[in-house]
Amino acid sequence: MGSDPAVRVYAAPRRRLRHGVRRYAEFILRGVYHRNDPLEIGPWGKPEVPQNGDPLYFSGSDSGQWVICAFADRPIGVDLQEIKKDPHISKTARRMFDLSGENRVLRAPRRWRPRVFAEAWTQREAVMKWSGRGFNLPMKTIVIDGSRVTGPADCEGLSLFAIPGFDENRYAACLCGAYKEKPQIEVIWD
């Protein structure tokens, strides 16, 4: 990607996209990166950019009113979650998160739990997407210490970063990748 930003995140209103994340990614690949090959499907079902030339990696998500697609020069994972009040947040946190993630949610003041839960979820799902395994990598095995991933072994050392620009009262958005320092994240609103 040369002198381009380390990560570009394209965001579009869901109502404008009839075919979701995959078609939006292919649209961006053609129009911005001048790559006409369709996305390939990885061994665990993750859509991937064909690697023929300069390395380019993709991850996408959709939630609420938004679809996002992120592109970088190394494997990445992104997730976006609309923050919703849910009477089952505590139960879901116990079932899906490791003890530290569960405690983070359960110890939050009740009014902040939906936000804390959405942040914890997006962090873990971004790791799952980075791995290419999705839910074949059990969420409960992902341990997060601040902005670093400490488990499972093949995900050790990954970093997590909030994606800026979304209404923090309505959305949590997270980027995962093998970065020693925070990458420049450019959000392009479509």
C-alpha positions as CSV (number, residue, x, y, z in Angstrom):
1,M,0.0,0.0,0.0
2,G,3.0,2.3,0.0
3,S,2.5,5.6,1.6
4,D,-1.2,5.0,2.1
5,P,-2.6,4.9,5.7
6,A,-1.9,1.7,7.5
7,V,-5.7,0.9,7.6
8,R,-8.5,2.3,5.5
9,V,-12.0,1.7,6.8
10,Y,-14.9,2.3,4.4
11,A,-18.3,2.9,6.0
12,A,-21.6,3.1,4.2
13,P,-25.2,3.2,5.4
14,R,-26.7,-0.2,5.2
15,R,-29.9,1.0,3.4
16,R,-27.7,1.9,0.3
17,L,-26.3,-1.6,0.1
18,R,-28.5,-4.4,-1.0
19,H,-25.8,-7.1,-1.0
20,G,-23.9,-6.4,2.3
21,V,-20.3,-6.6,3.3
22,R,-19.0,-8.9,0.6
23,R,-20.4,-6.9,-2.4
24,Y,-19.3,-3.6,-0.8
25,A,-15.8,-5.0,-0.4
26,E,-15.7,-6.1,-4.0
27,F,-17.0,-2.6,-5.1
28,I,-14.1,-0.9,-3.1
29,L,-11.6,-3.4,-4.5
30,R,-12.5,-2.5,-8.1
31,G,-13.0,1.2,-7.6
32,V,-10.2,2.1,-5.2
33,Y,-7.6,-0.6,-5.4
34,H,-8.2,-1.5,-9.1
35,R,-8.5,-5.2,-8.4
36,N,-11.1,-7.0,-10.5
37,D,-10.8,-10.5,-9.0
38,P,-13.7,-11.6,-6.8
39,L,-13.0,-12.3,-3.2
40,E,-11.8,-15.8,-2.4
41,I,-13.1,-17.9,0.4
42,G,-10.5,-19.1,3.0
43,P,-10.5,-22.5,4.6
44,W,-12.8,-21.4,7.4
45,G,-15.2,-19.5,5.1
46,K,-13.7,-16.0,5.5
47,P,-13.8,-13.9,2.4
48,E,-10.2,-12.9,1.4
49,V,-8.6,-10.7,-1.2
50,P,-6.6,-12.7,-3.8
51,Q,-2.9,-12.1,-3.1
52,N,-1.5,-11.3,-6.6
53,G,0.9,-8.4,-6.3
54,D,1.0,-5.9,-3.3
55,P,-0.4,-7.5,-0.2
56,L,-3.9,-6.4,0.6
57,Y,-6.1,-7.8,3.3
58,F,-9.7,-7.2,4.1
59,S,-12.2,-7.7,6.9
60,G,-15.8,-6.5,7.2
61,S,-18.8,-6.2,9.4
62,D,-22.3,-4.8,9.6
63,S,-24.6,-3.9,12.4
64,G,-27.5,-1.5,12.8
65,Q,-27.4,1.1,10.1
66,W,-23.8,0.6,9.0
67,V,-21.6,-1.7,6.9
68,I,-17.8,-1.4,7.2
69,C,-14.9,-2.8,5.2
70,A,-11.3,-2.4,6.3
71,F,-8.3,-2.9,4.1
72,A,-4.6,-3.1,5.2
73,D,-1.2,-4.4,4.2
74,R,-1.4,-7.2,6.7
75,P,-4.2,-9.5,8.1
76,I,-6.8,-7.6,10.1
77,G,-10.1,-8.2,11.7
78,V,-12.9,-5.7,12.3
79,D,-16.2,-5.8,14.0
80,L,-19.0,-3.3,14.5
81,Q,-21.8,-3.7,17.0
82,E,-24.8,-1.6,17.6
83,I,-25.2,-1.0,21.4
84,K,-28.5,-2.4,22.5
85,K,-30.2,-2.8,25.8
86,D,-30.6,-6.6,26.4
87,P,-31.9,-8.2,29.6
88,H,-29.7,-11.2,28.9
89,I,-26.3,-9.3,28.7
90,S,-25.0,-10.8,32.0
91,K,-26.0,-14.3,31.0
92,T,-24.4,-13.9,27.5
93,A,-21.2,-12.5,29.0
94,R,-21.0,-15.6,31.4
95,R,-21.5,-18.0,28.5
96,M,-19.3,-16.3,25.8
97,F,-16.5,-14.5,27.5
98,D,-13.5,-15.6,29.6
99,L,-13.6,-14.7,33.3
100,S,-11.9,-11.3,32.8
101,G,-14.3,-10.3,30.0
102,E,-17.3,-11.5,32.0
103,N,-16.1,-9.6,35.1
104,R,-15.6,-6.4,33.1
105,V,-19.3,-6.6,32.0
106,L,-20.7,-7.7,35.3
107,R,-18.8,-5.1,37.4
108,A,-19.9,-2.2,35.1
109,P,-22.7,0.0,36.4
110,R,-26.0,-1.4,35.1
111,R,-26.5,1.6,32.8
112,W,-23.1,1.1,31.2
113,R,-23.3,-2.6,30.7
114,P,-24.7,-2.5,27.1
115,R,-21.7,-0.3,26.1
116,V,-19.1,-2.4,28.0
117,F,-20.6,-5.6,26.6
118,A,-20.6,-4.3,23.0
119,E,-16.9,-3.3,23.4
120,A,-15.9,-6.7,24.8
121,W,-17.9,-8.4,22.0
122,T,-16.3,-6.4,19.2
123,Q,-12.8,-6.9,20.5
124,R,-13.3,-10.7,20.6
125,E,-15.1,-10.9,17.3
126,A,-12.3,-8.8,15.6
127,V,-9.8,-11.4,16.9
128,M,-12.0,-14.2,15.5
129,K,-12.1,-12.5,12.1
130,W,-8.4,-11.8,12.2
131,S,-7.8,-15.5,12.7
132,G,-10.0,-16.3,9.7
133,R,-11.8,-18.9,11.8
134,G,-14.8,-16.9,13.0
135,F,-16.8,-18.8,15.5
136,N,-14.6,-21.8,15.0
137,L,-12.3,-20.0,17.4
138,P,-14.4,-20.1,20.6
139,M,-14.9,-16.6,22.0
140,K,-14.4,-17.9,25.5
141,T,-10.7,-18.7,24.6
142,I,-9.9,-15.1,23.7
143,V,-8.3,-13.3,26.7
144,I,-7.8,-9.5,26.4
145,D,-5.5,-7.5,28.6
146,G,-6.2,-3.8,27.9
147,S,-5.6,-3.5,24.2
148,R,-3.5,-6.7,23.8
149,V,-4.7,-10.3,23.1
150,T,-3.1,-12.9,25.4
151,G,-4.8,-16.0,24.2
152,P,-5.1,-18.3,22.3
153,A,-1.5,-19.0,21.4
154,D,-1.7,-18.2,17.7
155,C,-3.4,-14.8,18.6
156,E,-0.8,-13.8,21.2
157,G,0.5,-10.3,20.7
158,L,-2.3,-9.0,18.6
159,S,-3.4,-5.4,19.3
160,L,-6.9,-4.0,19.4
161,F,-7.9,-0.4,18.5
162,A,-11.2,1.4,18.5
163,I,-12.3,2.6,15.1
164,P,-13.0,6.3,15.3
165,G,-16.0,8.2,14.0
166,F,-19.0,6.1,15.1
167,D,-21.5,7.5,17.6
168,E,-20.0,6.0,20.8
169,N,-23.4,6.0,22.4
170,R,-24.8,3.8,19.6
171,Y,-21.9,1.7,18.3
172,A,-18.7,-0.1,19.3
173,A,-16.2,-0.7,16.5
174,C,-12.8,-2.5,16.8
175,L,-9.8,-3.3,14.7
176,C,-7.5,-6.2,15.4
177,G,-4.0,-6.8,13.9
178,A,-0.4,-7.5,14.5
179,Y,0.7,-3.9,15.2
180,K,3.3,-2.8,17.7
181,E,2.0,0.7,17.6
182,K,-1.4,2.1,16.8
183,P,-1.8,2.3,13.0
184,Q,-3.2,5.3,11.3
185,I,-6.8,4.5,10.8
186,E,-8.5,6.5,8.0
187,V,-12.3,6.2,8.0
188,I,-13.9,7.0,4.6
189,W,-17.6,7.7,4.9
190,D,-19.5,6.6,1.7
